Amino acid sequence: MKVIFKTSYDNDIDLHEDWWDRGKMIALVAVMAVLPFFLGEYYMAEITNTLIWSLAGMGLMLLVGHTGQASLGHAAFLAIGAYTDAALMNVGVPWLVAFPLAGIAAGVFGAIVAIPAVRMSGIYLAIATLALFVIVEEAIIIAEPITGGVGGLFAPSITIAGIDFDRYASLNNFYWLCLAVVVLVTWLYANLMRSPTGRSFLAVRDSEVSARALGINITRTRSLAFGLSCAMTGLAGALMGHFITFFNYELFSVFISINLLLVVTIGGLGFIQGAFFGAILITAVPQLIAILRDGAMSTLGLDLSMPGLDTLVFSVILIGFIIYEPTGLYGRWLKIRFWLELFPLARRDMFRRQKTYLKTERMK
């Protein structure tokens, strides 16, 4: 097991524990940057979609994993981001201006709505966010001059300094753009969680009673977390709109909200890395199941063309993760890494789950 000897406070608050950890992150980004030179268009489109889902997953992770607030209506903020970005660009606003404004619009709307909503908790907050999703969906239909109503809206091609970032004509450029946005947001998110604001989010998540005793304004902290979460989700929605190119309100259904919740739950609740693990599972596993099914039909001669079979297999996999690995994919990786570090001193029952709670969190 590696021991880090810290000699200053700067070492203690550094985002990376040492240069080896920082080097791994740089190497990962470098590998992601050169992928378009080795992979075909199909795989690049899938990886781009995974990056967009990772960005949306980080938005929900801030709310659910790091502040402890449930949400079943985050698809509404994806829609706000997508429609705001496309509507501004359709009237001539450059993408470099429209894109941050889309995130700001989703964040401000989320913060305003959160003022009354965050006074609720648990299932009541989830129901409130679900009702908010229905309201946004109806508002999109009513605001037909801006949103296109039922017909939908076209997301214009992105052009920056004469360089085209169209999803179909210049997929590699669009991929690099999405990668740059995800890397920047991830860096800001990680630094946010090291700040006093981020620590107040964790305090509210772990124990509201203890957080209030420490002088943390629970309502303001929850509202801020809700606003920042919606802003990140709005940015993902703007990129998703350009990825789909033409969309209407049906794209942002309640199933998108459920999939986002699965991303943070299956990926690893409470870990930024969990948003990426969950996005990979949500986007790649259905494609892998379809490829394996087609391969079995062609090589073994099996008739696996039953409707809904892929969804059934995928659902069974998700349920298995929830039952047998509640800490998610990233939690499983941490256990494997810790076991390897302690080998051969690791014991079989060292990861046995224990029910622990604060006395202040007991149900009355």
Long-range contacts (C-beta under 8 A, 24 or more apart in sequence): 1-341, 1-342, 2-341, 13-194, 15-187, 15-190, 15-191, 15-194, 29-179, 29-183, 32-179, 33-176, 33-179, 35-175, 36-171, 36-172, 36-175, 36-176, 41-171, 44-171, 44-172, 44-175, 45-171, 46-283, 46-284, 46-287, 47-175, 48-167, 48-171, 48-174, 48-175, 48-178, 48-243, 49-243, 49-283, 50-279, 50-280, 50-283, 50-284, 51-175, 51-178, 51-179, 51-182, 51-279, 52-178, 52-236, 52-239, 52-240, 52-243, 53-236, 53-260, 53-263, 53-279, 53-282, 53-283, 54-182, 54-275, 54-276, 54-279, 55-178, 55-181, 55-182, 55-185, 55-232, 55-235, 55-236, 55-239, 56-232, 56-233, 56-236, 56-237, 56-240, 56-260, 56-263, 56-279, 57-260, 57-263, 57-264, 57-267, 57-274, 57-275, 57-276, 57-278, 57-279, 58-185, 58-186, 58-189, 58-232, 58-272, 58-275, 59-229, 59-230, 59-231, 59-232, 59-233, 59-234, 59-235, 59-236, 60-229, 60-233, 60-260, 60-261, 60-263, 60-264, 60-275, 61-264, 61-269, 61-270, 61-271, 61-272, 61-274, 61-275, 62-189, 62-201, 62-225, 62-228, 62-229, 62-232, 63-225, 63-226, 63-229, 64-261, 64-264, 64-269, 65-264, 65-269, 65-270, 65-271, 65-274, 66-193, 66-198, 66-201, 66-202, 66-205, 66-225, 66-270, 67-201, 67-204, 67-205, 67-221, 67-222, 67-225, 67-229, 68-204, 68-205, 68-206, 69-118, 69-121, 69-125, 69-222, 69-225, 69-226, 70-122, 70-123, 70-125, 70-126, 70-129, 71-125, 71-126, 71-129, 71-229, 71-257, 71-261, 72-126, 72-127, 72-129, 72-130, 72-133, 72-254, 72-257, 72-258, 72-261, 73-129, 73-130, 73-131, 73-132, 73-133, 73-136, 73-254, 73-257, 74-129, 74-229, 74-230, 74-233, 74-256, 74-257, 74-260, 75-133, 75-252, 75-253, 75-254, 75-256, 75-257, 75-260, 76-132, 76-133, 76-135, 76-136, 76-137, 76-252, 76-257, 77-106, 77-109, 77-110, 77-230, 77-233, 77-234, 77-237, 78-233, 78-234, 78-236, 78-237, 78-240, 78-252, 78-256, 79-136, 79-137, 79-140, 79-237, 79-249, 79-251, 79-252, 80-105, 80-106, 80-109, 80-136, 80-230, 80-234, 80-237, 81-105, 81-106, 81-233, 81-234, 81-235, 81-236, 81-237, 81-238, 81-240, 81-241, 82-155, 82-237, 82-238, 82-240, 82-241, 82-247, 82-251, 82-252, 83-140, 83-146, 83-147, 83-153, 83-241, 84-234, 84-238, 85-155, 85-237, 85-238, 85-241, 85-242, 86-153, 86-154, 86-155, 86-156, 86-238, 86-241, 87-146, 87-147, 87-153, 89-155, 89-156, 90-153, 90-154, 90-156, 95-158, 95-159, 95-160, 95-165, 96-160, 98-238, 99-235, 99-238, 100-235, 102-234, 102-235, 102-237, 102-238, 103-231, 103-232, 103-234, 103-235, 103-238, 104-231, 104-234, 105-234, 106-230, 106-231, 106-233, 106-234, 106-235, 106-237, 107-227, 107-228, 107-230, 107-231, 107-234, 108-227, 109-230, 110-226, 110-227, 110-229, 110-230, 110-231, 111-223, 111-224, 111-226, 111-227, 111-230, 113-226, 114-222, 114-223, 114-226, 114-227, 115-219, 115-223, 117-226, 118-219, 118-222, 118-223, 118-226, 119-219, 130-254, 130-257, 133-254, 133-257, 137-249, 137-252, 140-249, 141-249, 147-249, 148-248, 150-248, 150-249, 151-248, 152-246, 152-247, 152-248, 152-249, 153-241, 153-246, 153-247, 153-248, 154-245, 154-246, 155-241, 155-242, 155-244, 155-245, 155-246, 155-247, 158-242, 167-242, 167-243, 167-245, 168-245, 174-242, 174-243, 178-239, 181-235, 181-239, 185-232, 185-235, 186-272, 189-232, 189-272, 190-272, 192-228, 193-272, 197-221, 197-224, 201-225, 206-358, 207-358, 207-360, 207-361, 209-358, 209-360, 209-361, 210-358, 210-360, 262-318, 265-322, 265-328, 266-318, 266-321, 266-322, 266-328, 266-329, 267-328, 267-329, 267-330, 268-327, 268-328, 268-329, 268-330, 268-331, 269-327, 269-328, 271-328, 271-330, 271-331, 273-330, 274-328, 274-329, 274-330, 274-331, 277-328, 277-329, 277-330, 277-333, 278-328, 278-329, 281-329, 285-314, 285-317, 286-310, 286-314, 289-313, 289-314, 326-353
